[in-house]
Amino acid sequence: MNKQGQGALEYLLLIGGAVLVASIVIALITGTTAGQKDPRAMAKCAPLPDCAKCVAKFSDDTMKCIAVGSSGTEKTTALECTAGWTSPEVFQYCGTAKTI
C-alpha cells in the first residue's frame, strides 16, 4: 500500500478543516456587529435636548439623528416633532439611525 499518498490526503483534510474553522470564526465575529448603532454617531446625537433640535442637527443620510420617545417611538422629521407626542409619551433621548 502507498503510505505516502495517504499522508498527503490526511494533510489536505487537516488544512481543509482549519480553513473551515477559520471561516466560521470570521463569520461569527463580523456578524455580531452588524446592525448595531454607531457609538460615534450616538455620541454626537445624545447631548441634543429636544425633538426639534435632535432631528435638525444632521439631516444627511450619512449621519441622521432620531428622537426617541418614552415608549420607543421614533421621530425623524421636524414635522413629526411639531405634531408632538401622543400622551402620556414624552421625548426621552436623541439617538441615531446609523449602524455600523
C-alpha positions as CSV (number, residue, x, y, z in Angstrom):
1,M,0.0,0.0,0.0
2,N,1.2,3.5,-0.8
3,K,1.7,5.3,2.6
4,Q,2.9,8.5,1.0
5,G,-0.4,9.1,-0.7
6,Q,-2.3,8.5,2.5
7,G,-0.2,11.1,4.3
8,A,-0.9,13.7,1.6
9,L,-4.6,13.1,1.9
10,E,-4.6,13.5,5.7
11,Y,-2.6,16.7,5.3
12,L,-5.1,18.1,2.9
13,L,-8.0,17.2,5.1
14,L,-6.3,18.9,8.1
15,I,-5.8,22.1,6.1
16,G,-9.4,22.0,4.9
17,G,-10.6,21.6,8.4
18,A,-8.5,24.6,9.6
19,V,-9.9,26.7,6.8
20,L,-13.4,25.7,7.6
21,V,-13.0,26.6,11.3
22,A,-11.3,29.9,10.4
23,S,-14.1,30.9,8.1
24,I,-16.8,30.1,10.7
25,V,-14.9,32.2,13.3
26,I,-14.7,35.2,10.9
27,A,-18.4,34.9,10.0
28,L,-19.3,34.9,13.7
29,I,-17.1,37.9,14.6
30,T,-18.3,40.1,11.7
31,G,-21.9,39.0,12.2
32,T,-22.1,40.2,15.8
33,T,-21.5,43.8,15.0
34,A,-23.9,44.1,12.1
35,G,-26.9,46.3,12.8
36,Q,-25.6,47.9,16.0
37,K,-25.9,51.6,16.4
38,D,-22.7,53.5,15.7
39,P,-21.3,54.7,19.0
40,R,-19.6,57.8,17.4
41,A,-22.9,58.9,15.9
42,M,-24.7,58.2,19.2
43,A,-22.2,60.5,21.0
44,K,-22.9,63.3,18.6
45,C,-26.7,63.0,18.9
46,A,-27.0,62.3,22.6
47,P,-26.5,65.8,24.0
48,L,-29.4,67.3,22.0
49,P,-32.1,68.4,24.5
50,D,-35.4,68.2,22.5
51,C,-37.0,66.6,19.5
52,A,-36.7,69.5,17.1
53,K,-33.0,70.1,17.7
54,C,-32.4,66.4,17.5
55,V,-33.8,65.8,14.0
56,A,-32.5,69.1,12.7
57,K,-28.9,68.6,13.8
58,F,-27.8,66.2,11.0
59,S,-30.2,65.9,8.1
60,D,-28.0,64.0,5.7
61,D,-28.2,60.2,5.3
62,T,-24.6,59.6,6.5
63,M,-25.4,60.9,10.0
64,K,-29.0,61.1,11.0
65,C,-30.3,61.7,14.5
66,I,-33.7,60.4,15.6
67,A,-35.8,61.5,18.5
68,V,-37.0,58.6,20.7
69,G,-40.0,58.8,22.9
70,S,-40.6,57.1,26.3
71,S,-42.3,54.1,24.7
72,G,-39.7,53.7,22.0
73,T,-41.5,55.6,19.2
74,E,-39.0,57.2,16.8
75,K,-39.4,60.6,15.0
76,T,-37.2,61.5,12.2
77,T,-38.5,64.8,10.8
78,A,-39.2,68.3,12.2
79,L,-42.9,67.9,11.0
80,E,-43.3,64.8,13.3
81,C,-41.8,66.7,16.2
82,T,-44.1,69.7,15.8
83,A,-47.1,67.2,15.8
84,G,-46.0,66.3,19.3
85,W,-46.0,63.1,21.2
86,T,-49.1,61.0,22.0
87,S,-49.9,61.4,25.7
88,P,-48.5,60.1,28.0
89,E,-45.4,59.6,25.8
90,V,-42.7,62.3,26.0
91,F,-39.3,62.9,24.4
92,Q,-36.8,60.5,26.0
93,Y,-33.5,60.9,24.2
94,C,-31.8,61.7,20.9
95,G,-30.3,58.7,19.2
96,T,-29.1,57.7,15.7
97,A,-30.3,55.6,12.8
98,K,-26.7,55.0,11.7
99,T,-25.5,51.4,12.1
100,I,-22.0,50.0,12.0
